[in-house]
Amino acid sequence: MPAPPYKMWEILERARTGPFSEDEPFIMERFMPHLKAGIKKYGIEYDPATPIPSDDNLADALWQAGLEFFLKVGVLCVDTHRIMTFDEKEVKEALYLAPGEYLVGSGKDARLLKHRQVEDTNPPFAIFSPDITCDEGLFSPLSIAYLKEPLADGVCAPILEESMGLKIKAQTPTELAGSIEHAMSLRQAAKLVGRPGIFLVAAGTAESDMAQISISHSDWGVRTTDSRLVGALTELKIDNALLNKALHYQQFGCFTGSLTGPIYGGYAGRAEGTAILQVAYHLMGLLVHQAHYQMNFPFHIHYTSNSSRELLWVISASHQAIARNTKLISFSNGFLNAGPATDMVLYEAAVHALASTVSGANLWEAAVAHNKYKNRATPLEARMAAEVGHACSHMKLKREGANELVQKIVAKYEDRIADAPLGSLFQECYDVAKAMPKKEYLDLYARVKDDLVKMGLEFPY
Amino acid sequence: METLERLVQAVQDGEAQKAVALTQEALAAKIEPLAVVKALTEGIREVGDRFERMEIFLPEMMLAAQAMQKALELLSPYLERQKEGREEKGTVVIGTVEGDIHEIGKHIVALLLEVNGFTVYDLGADVNALDFIKRAQEVKADIIGASALMTTTMPGQREIIELLKDMGLRHRFHVTVGGTPVTRDWAEEIGADSWAENASQAVAILEKAMEERRGHARTTL
């Protein structure tokens, strides 16, 4: 089942020998004109009335546009100033070799991580992840709270800002120490909760290549049954440190996730360009990161979120393009505007899960409160997304039905996006010692869930 | 439509070739170069405002800035001769701090500062604290702008301020900080002079800071 890395050495060599380009011409003369031409050639058009499009022709056109864009633009290595380029035959070969499923985690906690189809009746694989930083003293309680969630197939822990009381600075010994503390504490938390083999994605504290390499250890650290992420530079760029990570993950033997967040309002422009770029990022993930799955977080340049109408369209359309035309495994990462213990964040989580699940994505939930504030995330936001994801497959929801639901739910919050409530801190709405939600938040959760049922969602339980 | 209006429109539309031709036309028609610059500056400021309102997107703003740059290149020999009349807003050295490879936010701030009349030296990403200071000294900058996109790289902003203090240079530069995880509280904690939540806010804050600095300098003198 596991695929070998696709011609890794040959492709890495292109970062040394590919065509020369500096950063600005790469964006101004290559990236932007080809993106504009692709939107026009394939007639890609965003429709605000249909955040969940049901048009297969649109999904297939988006796939073709993304493929062509990737082949024409390539990936710039900013350290060597060389463009790594690809031809269609090798993209097709790599796509053919992608197995479409992996057994991740270990022992009784192992799970099958699979490619999903549009309107797939299998539930999404759900990774529960706070995506924010936390106080050192809250790392274990927060991790335990996420690990306790029944629908969590995998967990990604919060990020440390301090280690042993020292402020962590990237690329210094404090980062190494913090990364080891992160990996060890998460492993210990998983054992305490009784899920010692659960699929872990670690460690967000290790931003640099050296810190990631330092935590590869099948006893106390990241195991080969776990996963790590490797990112891209905005947009379609990479550097040697990121390539170091990609190579190390392959040689160590863990699962690689390609972490890419095309920016709506950035170099890709509007929804159409952002969606094409997200499709292209899947190919960068497959060929450059040599990744086993793609983790997508397209986001709005002003709000750092993706629960608005135009971003939901980007998510839905691009995941449909991938689901219909490849066997690639793709995650959709919710970036929500409101903070914990607000009705808005729960509605946003529901909408993000609806748009993603019905379009063929797995779920990675959720960065909340604009992904900006320390200690401001809880497992209940992820639980809502996962429950809605399971409801979609349970009730065999079609895209048209999802679109109707999304329209109703988005209307509840879209005028509050710019000044969304920040909500509560983890320690305010959770019993920290027990790592359990407090009654007030559970009551709010139940009210929102009831409302979703009234709107037509059918939860399995 | 008058030449000047057409020129502003060409710049706003990001049509560099047309902007160059119309600048030449304006000069041939003996339109005062300073009047051309003034019209262009107002026009490009409007582009920045439209970007903030998301009526246009980054590609359009970048093309407009490029067209503006081409027009200004043609005007610069005339402006050298008439320097006294041109508004000099200030010189900014900007970059993303050490260990951080994120550039787009800093890039947008640099672009907006530039189109609003600041002279900007963009040092790129992963910039060592001392390199910010050395470059700021070299170009006689007024402002050092340090961006950080990760909590683990934010200490790089503090390092710049601490080094400035240790080098006896803190008073020489206005230090502004920004980036997604950077908050007003953090800016205050590390002793930064200003913090902005977004690019347009950064322009307004730095314009005000420069006015205050000039006012202070005049009073002192």
Interface residues (C-beta under 8 A of the other chain):
Chain A: I27 M28 M32 K36 T133 I159 E161 K167 I168 K169 A170 Q171 T172 E175 G178 T205 E207 S208 L233 T234 D239 A241 I263 G265 G266 Y267 G269 R270 G273 I301 H302 T304 N371 K372 K374
Chain B: M54 F57 L58 P59 E60 M62 L63 Q66 E98 G99 D100 I101 H102 E103 I104 M150 T151 T152 T153 P155 G156 T180 P181 T183 N198
